[in-house]
Amino acid sequence: MITLHDLNLQRGSKILLEGAALRLHDGHKVGLIGANGTGKSTLFKMLSGQLDQDQGECSIPNGWRIAHMAQEVSHSDRSAIDYVLDGDSQFRALQTAIAQQDPDDGETIAKLYAEFETLDGYTAESRGQELLHGLGFQGDDGARPVSDFSGGWRIRLNLAQALMCPADLLLLDEPTNHLDLDTTWWLEQRLQQFKGTLLIISH
């Protein structure tokens, strides 16, 4: 459960939240609405650990995996599919550990591959491609560099990257801004199946 108590958030001289309180139970899906500049995105940054509150308490269960949709446009030369797979940091860390492991240490390698299987590592790329397809990417788009795409399509890649993480808490800031009707419908179906706690910012 996420709990906020007597929370204050301030940017410069502007008070965004004062004495805010919230109790959000595991698995709930909540929309956060409000005009621009009222602190919605700032609250998300606090929940994702990018900044601290000015006063009050913010309690999130220890060990929770938190995924958020980046708003900045990436200029990466990594392929689109690799960029999406980066959203699952545990998968990437395990890939690296396997690649760096001494090939003569059979016991450790066996343990790492067992963990890899537990994380569904063997299906990661196909799951990433499924996200790309659902968000409107076509054919060999997954092999193209992120920098090849327009700003709107790179935001879609940010969304796919966030969805790739098996998160306990998923934070999506206006995720439909660059989606058409078909991809918006796909996203709705996807989020209905999401088992974790979900917060979505909208106007």
ABEGO torsion letter per residue (X at the ends): XBBBBGBBBBBEABBABBGBBBBBBBGBBBBBBEBBGAGAAAAAAAAAGABBBABEBBBBBBGBBBBBBBABBBABABBAAAAAAAABAAAAAAAAAAAABBAABAAAAAAAAAAAAAAGAAAAAAAAAAAAAAAGBBEAAAABBAAABBAAAAAAAAAAAAAABBBABBBBBGAAAABBAAAAAAAAAAAAABABBBBBBBX
